[in-house]
Amino acid sequence: MKITIAIYHPLRVVQEAFRLYLASNTEFVVKETCTDLSELPTVLRQQMPNILIYSLENSAEENLKMIKSINLDFSRIRILILSSQKALIAQSIKVGAKGFIHSTSSRSDLFEAIYTIRAGYDYYTEPITHLLLDNYLDKIDNKEQCESSQESSGLELLSDRQIEIIRLWGSNMTNQEIADKLFISVRTVESHKNHIMQRLNFKTNIDMLKFGIRNNLIDL
């Protein structure tokens, strides 16, 4: 089955370049391109593509609101962010994007990203944990409140100690450092982390990282 794609980019010449780029793969069909952000919801409603490639070069409020709105109103459309700004990864996650690819990535990276998010998985050009350690991500305002119940869901399932574990782990502390700070054993820290993963049905540490970002538990 073909994977249908829509493209949002403010420059039509870039859109057309992407259309030709994607046309080299017979499994992809570009349904529509859009240069006017205000028209994007109408375009998506008419075409209902599997994937939306969204060009994001700044964290302007209108961009983040649009991505969040698309994620809520068109839940079957997977959003793949295209950007030259790695610092926008965290904001993208928070508003519901399922993938992030850097504008300098190769064609094979782009194709892999499309296949990955179409299959229901998240895709990022580089491991988010690596970006965190290398300080590529901008600081998220931890006073910002999540407007969606979906974004905040799960906190009520955790104890205060488990929330503290996520905060400390998200600040790049090792299990030993967390144990020393909280005056507990390393085994207890590991047990807390396992319980968090099980209780919230996380598959990987990346899931827990994204949860911390969405719920303002982690300062970047």
Backbone as JSON, one array per atom type, in Angstrom:
{
  "sequence": "MKITIAIYHPLRVVQEAFRLYLASNTEFVVKETCTDLSELPTVLRQQMPNILIYSLENSAEENLKMIKSINLDFSRIRILILSSQKALIAQSIKVGAKGFIHSTSSRSDLFEAIYTIRAGYDYYTEPITHLLLDNYLDKIDNKEQCESSQESSGLELLSDRQIEIIRLWGSNMTNQEIADKLFISVRTVESHKNHIMQRLNFKTNIDMLKFGIRNNLIDL",
  "N": [[0.84, -1.19, 0.0], [0.5, 2.22, -0.8], [2.26, 4.97, 0.68], [0.93, 7.9, 1.68], [1.64, 11.36, 1.39], [1.88, 14.67, 2.66], [3.16, 17.98, 2.3], [4.4, 20.69, 4.1], [5.83, 23.73, 3.56], [7.14, 26.99, 3.57], [8.25, 27.91, 1.17], [7.68, 27.48, -2.19], [9.41, 26.46, -4.13], [11.08, 24.81, -2.69], [9.27, 22.91, -1.81], [8.58, 21.7, -4.26], [11.01, 20.59, -4.91], [11.2, 18.68, -2.9], [9.03, 17.1, -3.61], [9.91, 15.94, -6.0], [12.12, 14.62, -5.01], [10.96, 12.71, -3.31], [9.54, 11.3, -5.17], [11.21, 9.47, -6.27], [10.92, 7.16, -4.92], [8.8, 4.56, -5.29], [6.86, 3.8, -3.54], [5.87, 5.96, -2.27], [3.51, 8.62, -2.29], [2.98, 11.88, -3.03], [0.5, 13.76, -1.91], [-0.32, 16.41, -1.59], [0.92, 19.8, -1.45], [1.75, 22.63, 0.59], [1.96, 26.11, 1.16], [0.92, 28.09, 2.69], [0.34, 28.59, 5.96], [-2.1, 28.96, 7.28], [-3.89, 27.69, 5.64], [-3.34, 25.05, 5.88], [-4.78, 23.15, 7.64], [-7.18, 22.81, 6.17], [-6.25, 21.69, 3.79], [-5.23, 19.27, 4.75], [-7.55, 18.1, 5.73], [-8.94, 17.62, 3.39], [-7.27, 15.87, 1.98], [-6.14, 13.96, 3.77], [-3.52, 12.67, 4.4], [-1.06, 10.05, 5.1], [1.34, 10.86, 6.21], [2.67, 13.95, 7.35], [5.01, 16.15, 6.3], [6.58, 18.62, 7.92], [7.93, 21.75, 7.76], [9.97, 23.33, 10.01], [11.42, 26.02, 11.33], [11.64, 27.74, 13.39], [10.55, 28.38, 16.77], [8.12, 29.71, 16.85], [5.03, 30.79, 18.2], [2.72, 30.36, 16.64], [3.47, 28.26, 14.96], [3.94, 26.1, 16.76], [1.43, 25.89, 17.92], [-0.07, 25.15, 15.68], [1.02, 22.64, 14.98], [0.38, 21.2, 17.26], [-2.42, 21.37, 17.17], [-2.97, 19.97, 14.79], [-2.09, 17.45, 15.52], [-3.98, 16.8, 17.45], [-6.47, 17.08, 16.11], [-6.23, 15.58, 13.8], [-5.56, 12.76, 14.27], [-4.67, 10.48, 12.97], [-2.79, 11.26, 11.2], [0.63, 11.31, 10.85], [3.19, 13.35, 12.07], [6.1, 14.6, 10.71], [8.85, 16.37, 11.49], [10.82, 18.7, 9.76], [13.84, 20.27, 9.97], [16.52, 22.65, 10.46], [17.28, 23.2, 12.93], [18.32, 21.72, 15.67], [17.7, 22.18, 18.28], [14.99, 22.4, 18.4], [13.84, 19.98, 18.79], [12.85, 19.13, 21.32], [10.62, 20.85, 21.7], [9.09, 20.0, 19.57], [8.46, 17.35, 20.23], [6.9, 17.83, 22.46], [4.58, 19.03, 21.48], [3.49, 17.07, 19.93], [4.69, 15.94, 17.62], [5.84, 13.15, 15.68], [8.24, 12.53, 14.64], [11.58, 13.66, 13.81], [13.72, 15.19, 11.6], [16.86, 16.21, 10.44], [17.68, 18.99, 8.35], [19.91, 18.57, 6.83], [20.12, 15.9, 6.49], [20.41, 12.68, 4.85], [18.92, 11.28, 1.84], [18.25, 8.61, 2.29], [17.95, 8.66, 5.05], [15.68, 10.27, 5.28], [13.76, 8.66, 3.98], [13.82, 6.44, 5.68], [12.85, 7.63, 8.01], [10.2, 8.24, 7.26], [9.12, 5.66, 6.77], [9.42, 4.61, 9.33], [7.84, 6.22, 11.14], [5.39, 5.86, 9.93], [4.92, 3.24, 10.52], [4.24, 3.43, 13.11], [6.09, 4.12, 15.01], [8.38, 6.33, 16.75], [10.72, 8.66, 15.31], [13.99, 9.92, 15.21], [16.69, 11.91, 14.09], [19.12, 11.76, 15.45], [20.02, 10.05, 18.5], [18.03, 11.11, 21.19], [18.98, 11.25, 23.8], [21.7, 11.54, 23.4], [21.81, 14.06, 22.26], [20.93, 15.55, 24.41], [23.04, 15.2, 26.25], [25.05, 16.49, 24.87], [24.21, 19.05, 24.92], [22.51, 20.18, 22.92], [19.88, 20.8, 22.91], [17.54, 23.4, 23.47], [16.63, 25.2, 26.46], [13.65, 24.27, 28.04], [10.79, 26.03, 29.02], [9.96, 25.52, 32.21], [7.74, 26.37, 33.49], [5.66, 26.39, 31.87], [2.39, 25.29, 31.24], [0.84, 22.19, 30.55], [-1.62, 21.95, 28.12], [-3.17, 19.94, 27.23], [-4.94, 17.08, 28.28], [-3.99, 14.64, 27.6], [-1.25, 15.04, 27.43], [-0.55, 15.45, 30.09], [-1.39, 13.2, 31.38], [-0.84, 10.36, 33.42], [0.9, 11.24, 35.38], [-0.52, 11.13, 37.73], [-0.37, 8.52, 38.38], [2.04, 8.02, 39.49], [4.29, 7.98, 42.28], [5.51, 10.5, 44.62], [8.22, 10.06, 45.01], [8.91, 8.56, 42.76], [8.48, 10.44, 40.74], [10.46, 12.25, 41.44], [12.69, 10.67, 40.9], [12.57, 10.56, 38.09], [13.03, 13.27, 37.51], [15.68, 13.62, 38.45], [17.06, 11.69, 36.98], [16.61, 12.69, 34.45], [18.25, 14.88, 34.51], [20.65, 13.93, 33.87], [21.91, 12.42, 35.83], [23.57, 9.59, 37.21], [22.53, 6.22, 38.19], [23.81, 5.63, 40.58], [24.5, 8.17, 41.51], [21.96, 9.24, 41.88], [21.03, 7.54, 43.86], [22.8, 8.18, 45.95], [22.09, 10.85, 46.41], [19.44, 10.65, 47.27], [19.67, 9.02, 49.42], [19.28, 6.25, 49.25], [19.46, 2.83, 48.07], [21.26, 1.7, 45.11], [19.96, -0.4, 43.91], [17.34, 0.09, 44.72], [16.79, 2.45, 43.34], [16.9, 1.48, 40.7], [14.76, -0.26, 40.85], [12.62, 1.52, 41.23], [12.68, 2.86, 38.76], [12.08, 0.75, 37.03], [9.49, 0.18, 37.87], [8.2, 2.55, 37.14], [8.42, 2.39, 34.35], [6.87, 0.1, 33.86], [4.37, 0.82, 34.96], [3.56, 2.97, 33.38], [3.65, 1.86, 30.96], [5.94, 2.01, 29.31], [8.32, 1.42, 26.73], [10.99, 1.93, 26.21], [13.86, 3.85, 27.43], [13.74, 6.26, 26.15], [11.02, 6.75, 25.9], [10.4, 7.37, 28.54], [11.92, 9.66, 28.84], [10.66, 11.42, 27.01], [8.19, 11.6, 28.26], [8.9, 12.94, 30.59], [9.73, 15.39, 29.51], [7.34, 16.33, 28.3], [5.76, 16.73, 30.52], [7.01, 18.65, 31.96], [8.92, 17.85, 33.81], [11.56, 17.65, 33.44], [14.36, 19.63, 33.09], [15.94, 21.13, 30.4]],
  "CA": [[0.0, 0.0, 0.0], [1.26, 3.46, -0.91], [2.29, 5.9, 1.81], [0.57, 9.22, 1.16], [2.42, 12.39, 2.08], [1.66, 16.1, 2.41], [4.36, 18.75, 2.65], [4.25, 22.12, 4.39], [7.04, 24.55, 3.56], [6.74, 28.32, 3.07], [8.8, 28.17, -0.15], [7.18, 26.5, -3.15], [10.51, 25.82, -4.83], [11.55, 23.73, -1.81], [8.22, 21.89, -1.88], [8.69, 20.97, -5.52], [12.22, 19.78, -4.81], [10.85, 17.53, -2.08], [8.13, 16.25, -4.39], [10.76, 15.17, -6.91], [12.95, 13.79, -4.14], [10.15, 11.58, -2.84], [9.04, 10.56, -6.33], [12.16, 8.4, -6.61], [10.45, 5.96, -4.23], [7.49, 4.24, -5.86], [5.9, 3.53, -2.47], [5.42, 7.24, -1.75], [2.68, 9.47, -3.14], [2.78, 13.21, -2.47], [-0.88, 14.14, -2.2], [-0.52, 17.87, -1.62], [1.9, 20.68, -0.82], [1.09, 23.84, 1.11], [2.87, 27.17, 1.57], [0.19, 29.0, 3.58], [0.07, 27.86, 7.2], [-3.52, 29.05, 7.63], [-4.65, 26.78, 4.79], [-2.9, 23.67, 6.09], [-5.84, 22.25, 8.13], [-8.12, 22.52, 5.07], [-5.55, 20.77, 2.89], [-5.17, 17.95, 5.4], [-8.91, 17.56, 5.81], [-9.32, 17.16, 2.06], [-6.41, 14.8, 1.47], [-5.9, 12.99, 4.83], [-2.33, 11.86, 4.12], [-0.5, 9.27, 6.21], [2.46, 11.59, 6.79], [2.84, 15.36, 7.05], [6.36, 16.69, 6.49], [6.34, 20.0, 8.36], [9.15, 22.53, 7.89], [9.93, 24.12, 11.25], [12.71, 26.67, 11.52], [11.64, 28.51, 14.64], [9.52, 27.91, 17.71], [7.06, 30.71, 16.93], [3.82, 30.25, 18.83], [1.78, 29.88, 15.62], [3.93, 26.96, 14.5], [3.72, 25.09, 17.79], [-0.02, 25.71, 18.05], [-0.55, 24.43, 14.51], [1.43, 21.23, 15.1], [-0.43, 20.61, 18.33], [-3.78, 21.27, 16.67], [-3.01, 18.88, 13.81], [-1.95, 16.2, 16.27], [-5.24, 16.53, 18.15], [-7.61, 17.01, 15.2], [-6.0, 14.57, 12.76], [-4.7, 11.83, 15.01], [-4.13, 9.44, 12.1], [-1.7, 11.83, 10.41], [1.88, 11.35, 11.59], [3.91, 14.57, 11.73], [7.55, 14.51, 10.64], [9.41, 17.72, 11.46], [12.05, 18.93, 9.02], [14.39, 21.51, 10.49], [17.96, 22.76, 10.62], [17.48, 23.56, 14.33], [18.18, 20.56, 16.56], [17.14, 22.63, 19.55], [13.53, 22.35, 18.34], [13.37, 18.6, 19.0], [12.04, 19.04, 22.53], [9.34, 21.49, 21.46], [8.36, 19.14, 18.64], [7.93, 16.23, 21.01], [5.88, 18.3, 23.39], [3.32, 19.36, 20.79], [2.92, 15.88, 19.3], [5.36, 15.41, 16.42], [6.27, 11.76, 15.83], [9.58, 12.35, 14.12], [12.36, 14.86, 13.58], [14.84, 14.92, 10.73], [17.62, 17.43, 10.19], [17.61, 19.37, 6.94], [21.1, 18.09, 6.13], [20.1, 14.44, 6.45], [20.43, 12.08, 3.52], [17.65, 10.77, 1.32], [17.95, 7.36, 2.98], [17.44, 9.03, 6.38], [14.3, 10.74, 5.09], [12.92, 7.5, 3.69], [13.73, 5.65, 6.91], [11.97, 8.36, 8.92], [8.83, 8.07, 6.79], [8.72, 4.28, 7.04], [9.39, 4.37, 10.78], [6.67, 6.81, 11.79], [4.19, 5.25, 9.35], [4.74, 1.96, 11.22], [3.76, 3.69, 14.47], [7.2, 4.4, 15.91], [8.97, 7.66, 16.65], [12.01, 8.67, 14.62], [14.81, 11.11, 15.39], [17.93, 11.78, 13.35], [20.12, 11.32, 16.4], [19.41, 9.72, 19.79], [17.74, 12.3, 21.99], [19.86, 11.27, 24.96], [22.99, 12.08, 22.94], [21.63, 15.5, 22.1], [20.87, 16.13, 25.75], [24.37, 15.21, 26.83], [25.87, 17.45, 24.13], [23.6, 20.37, 25.08], [21.97, 20.7, 21.68], [18.5, 21.22, 23.09], [17.3, 24.63, 24.22], [15.93, 25.02, 27.72], [12.19, 24.39, 27.97], [10.23, 26.78, 30.14], [9.3, 24.53, 33.05], [6.51, 26.92, 34.06], [4.59, 26.25, 30.87], [1.44, 24.27, 31.62], [0.32, 21.36, 29.47], [-3.02, 22.26, 27.9], [-3.88, 18.71, 26.85], [-4.97, 16.04, 29.31], [-3.16, 13.55, 27.11], [0.13, 15.35, 27.75], [-0.32, 15.39, 31.52], [-1.85, 11.93, 31.91], [0.2, 9.46, 33.9], [1.51, 11.76, 36.6], [-1.28, 10.71, 38.9], [-0.05, 7.11, 38.65], [3.37, 7.95, 40.07], [4.5, 8.52, 43.62], [6.41, 11.64, 44.65], [9.58, 9.57, 44.88], [9.12, 8.18, 41.36], [8.6, 11.69, 39.98], [11.79, 12.77, 41.75], [13.63, 9.82, 40.16], [12.55, 11.02, 36.7], [13.69, 14.58, 37.47], [17.12, 13.47, 38.62], [17.57, 10.93, 35.83], [16.57, 13.59, 33.3], [19.35, 15.84, 34.63], [21.86, 13.16, 33.51], [22.54, 11.76, 36.98], [23.62, 8.13, 37.14], [21.77, 5.56, 39.25], [24.58, 5.76, 41.82], [24.37, 9.56, 41.97], [20.59, 9.39, 42.39], [20.96, 6.81, 45.13], [23.51, 8.95, 46.98], [21.35, 12.07, 46.71], [18.19, 10.32, 47.97], [20.0, 8.14, 50.54], [18.72, 4.93, 49.03], [20.4, 1.96, 47.37], [21.17, 1.69, 43.66], [18.92, -1.36, 43.55], [16.04, 0.74, 44.91], [16.63, 3.36, 42.2], [16.58, 0.65, 39.53], [13.41, -0.78, 41.07], [11.69, 2.63, 40.96], [12.65, 3.09, 37.31], [11.34, -0.37, 36.42], [8.06, 0.35, 38.19], [7.72, 3.65, 36.3], [8.3, 1.87, 32.99], [5.74, -0.83, 33.84], [3.11, 1.51, 35.28], [3.19, 3.84, 32.27], [3.75, 1.05, 29.74], [7.03, 2.49, 28.47], [9.14, 0.36, 26.14], [12.4, 2.32, 26.25], [14.17, 5.05, 28.21], [13.31, 7.42, 25.36], [9.62, 7.0, 26.27], [10.39, 8.05, 29.84], [12.45, 10.99, 28.6], [9.61, 12.22, 26.38], [7.18, 11.83, 29.29], [9.43, 13.98, 31.46], [9.71, 16.65, 28.77], [5.96, 16.77, 28.12], [5.16, 17.09, 31.79], [7.84, 19.66, 32.63], [9.69, 17.26, 34.92], [12.96, 17.67, 33.08], [14.93, 20.87, 32.6], [16.94, 20.85, 29.36]],
  "C": [[0.88, 1.25, 0.0], [1.19, 4.26, 0.39], [2.03, 7.3, 1.26], [1.17, 10.31, 2.04], [1.94, 13.78, 1.68], [2.88, 16.85, 2.91], [3.97, 20.19, 2.95], [5.63, 22.75, 4.41], [6.67, 25.9, 2.97], [7.26, 28.65, 1.67], [8.36, 27.08, -1.13], [8.31, 25.77, -3.87], [11.07, 24.66, -4.0], [10.54, 22.58, -1.82], [8.38, 21.04, -3.13], [9.94, 20.1, -5.53], [11.95, 18.52, -3.99], [9.94, 16.56, -2.83], [8.94, 15.36, -5.34], [11.64, 14.19, -6.14], [12.2, 12.53, -3.73], [9.64, 10.71, -3.99], [9.97, 9.42, -6.74], [11.81, 7.09, -5.9], [9.02, 5.68, -4.66], [6.43, 3.94, -4.79], [5.34, 4.81, -1.86], [4.56, 7.98, -2.77], [2.49, 10.81, -2.42], [1.4, 13.7, -2.88], [-1.05, 15.64, -2.38], [0.67, 18.57, -1.01], [1.19, 21.96, -0.41], [2.15, 24.85, 1.55], [2.24, 28.11, 2.59], [-0.24, 28.23, 4.83], [-1.41, 27.86, 7.55], [-4.38, 28.09, 6.82], [-4.35, 25.31, 5.06], [-3.99, 22.75, 6.63], [-6.83, 21.86, 7.04], [-7.52, 21.51, 4.1], [-5.54, 19.36, 3.48], [-6.54, 17.3, 5.47], [-9.36, 16.99, 4.47], [-8.55, 15.93, 1.61], [-6.18, 13.67, 2.47], [-4.71, 12.07, 4.52], [-1.91, 11.03, 5.33], [0.54, 10.07, 6.98], [2.38, 13.06, 6.38], [4.29, 15.73, 7.33], [6.21, 18.19, 6.73], [7.68, 20.7, 8.55], [9.04, 23.46, 9.09], [11.32, 24.71, 11.48], [12.76, 27.58, 12.73], [10.48, 28.05, 15.5], [8.44, 28.97, 17.91], [5.77, 30.05, 17.42], [2.85, 29.69, 17.79], [2.18, 28.52, 15.09], [3.61, 25.87, 15.5], [2.22, 24.83, 17.98], [-0.58, 24.91, 16.88], [-0.2, 22.95, 14.6], [0.59, 20.53, 16.15], [-1.87, 20.39, 17.88], [-3.93, 20.11, 15.68], [-2.95, 17.54, 14.52], [-3.25, 15.81, 16.96], [-6.4, 16.29, 17.19], [-7.47, 15.93, 14.13], [-5.05, 13.51, 13.32], [-4.09, 10.74, 14.14], [-2.99, 9.94, 11.23], [-0.46, 11.93, 11.3], [2.71, 12.56, 11.12], [5.41, 14.34, 11.82], [8.11, 15.93, 10.49], [10.71, 17.72, 10.66], [12.6, 20.27, 9.47], [15.91, 21.47, 10.5], [18.31, 23.06, 12.07], [17.25, 22.36, 15.24], [17.55, 20.94, 17.89], [15.62, 22.6, 19.57], [12.97, 20.96, 18.58], [12.43, 18.53, 20.2], [10.66, 19.66, 22.35], [8.47, 20.64, 20.54], [7.71, 17.98, 19.36], [6.74, 16.69, 21.84], [4.55, 18.57, 22.72], [2.81, 18.21, 19.92], [3.56, 15.37, 18.04], [5.87, 14.0, 16.7], [7.68, 11.53, 15.31], [10.26, 13.68, 13.87], [13.54, 14.49, 12.71], [15.53, 16.24, 10.4], [17.66, 17.71, 8.7], [18.84, 18.94, 6.14], [21.15, 16.57, 6.02], [20.02, 13.93, 5.02], [19.04, 11.62, 3.1], [17.27, 9.47, 2.03], [17.43, 7.62, 4.39], [15.98, 9.47, 6.29], [13.36, 9.57, 4.85], [12.74, 6.63, 4.93], [12.78, 6.31, 7.9], [10.51, 8.16, 8.54], [8.33, 6.66, 7.09], [8.53, 4.04, 8.54], [8.14, 4.95, 11.42], [5.36, 6.28, 11.2], [3.88, 3.94, 10.05], [4.32, 2.16, 12.68], [4.86, 3.98, 15.48], [7.7, 5.83, 15.73], [10.33, 7.57, 15.96], [12.71, 10.0, 14.87], [16.16, 10.88, 14.73], [19.07, 11.29, 14.23], [19.42, 10.96, 17.71], [19.21, 10.96, 20.64], [18.67, 12.38, 23.2], [21.23, 11.83, 24.6], [22.91, 13.59, 22.8], [21.58, 16.19, 23.45], [22.26, 16.26, 26.34], [25.25, 16.25, 26.16], [25.29, 18.85, 24.14], [23.11, 20.99, 23.78], [20.56, 21.26, 21.85], [18.43, 22.53, 23.88], [16.57, 24.3, 25.52], [14.44, 25.21, 27.53], [11.71, 25.15, 29.21], [9.43, 25.84, 31.02], [8.07, 25.09, 33.77], [5.34, 26.79, 33.09], [3.69, 25.09, 31.27], [0.96, 23.49, 30.41], [-1.18, 21.63, 29.33], [-3.83, 20.99, 27.6], [-3.83, 17.7, 27.97], [-4.13, 14.86, 28.9], [-1.71, 13.78, 27.5], [0.41, 15.17, 29.24], [-0.72, 14.06, 32.13], [-0.68, 11.05, 32.31], [0.84, 9.94, 35.18], [0.81, 11.26, 37.85], [-1.0, 9.25, 39.28], [1.28, 6.94, 39.37], [3.41, 8.53, 41.47], [5.44, 9.72, 43.53], [7.85, 11.19, 44.45], [9.88, 9.17, 43.43], [9.27, 9.4, 40.46], [9.98, 12.31, 40.21], [12.87, 11.97, 41.02], [13.72, 10.28, 38.71], [13.28, 12.35, 36.58], [15.21, 14.43, 37.53], [17.73, 12.72, 37.45], [17.62, 11.83, 34.59], [17.65, 14.66, 33.35], [20.69, 15.16, 34.44], [22.61, 12.59, 34.71], [22.51, 10.25, 36.78], [22.78, 7.54, 38.27], [22.49, 5.71, 40.59], [24.44, 7.17, 42.39], [22.97, 9.83, 42.52], [20.46, 8.73, 43.75], [21.63, 7.61, 46.25], [22.71, 10.18, 47.38], [20.1, 11.78, 47.55], [18.4, 9.41, 49.17], [19.28, 6.79, 50.45], [19.74, 4.1, 48.26], [20.22, 2.08, 45.86], [20.07, 0.74, 43.21], [17.53, -0.75, 43.7], [15.76, 1.73, 43.77], [16.21, 2.58, 40.96], [15.16, 0.1, 39.63], [12.36, 0.3, 40.78], [11.56, 2.85, 39.46], [11.88, 1.98, 36.6], [9.85, -0.25, 36.66], [7.44, 1.48, 37.36], [7.46, 3.14, 34.89], [7.07, 0.97, 32.87], [4.41, -0.11, 34.01], [2.62, 2.37, 34.12], [3.34, 3.15, 30.92], [4.79, 1.59, 28.77], [7.84, 1.3, 27.97], [10.63, 0.65, 26.27], [12.58, 3.54, 27.14], [13.76, 6.32, 27.48], [11.86, 7.77, 25.68], [9.55, 7.77, 27.59], [10.92, 9.47, 29.71], [11.39, 11.91, 28.01], [8.51, 12.56, 27.39], [7.63, 12.96, 30.21], [9.4, 15.35, 30.81], [8.29, 17.2, 28.68], [5.35, 17.3, 29.4], [6.01, 18.04, 32.61], [8.57, 19.12, 33.86], [11.17, 17.4, 34.68], [13.34, 19.04, 32.52], [16.02, 20.53, 31.6], [17.87, 22.05, 29.19]]
}
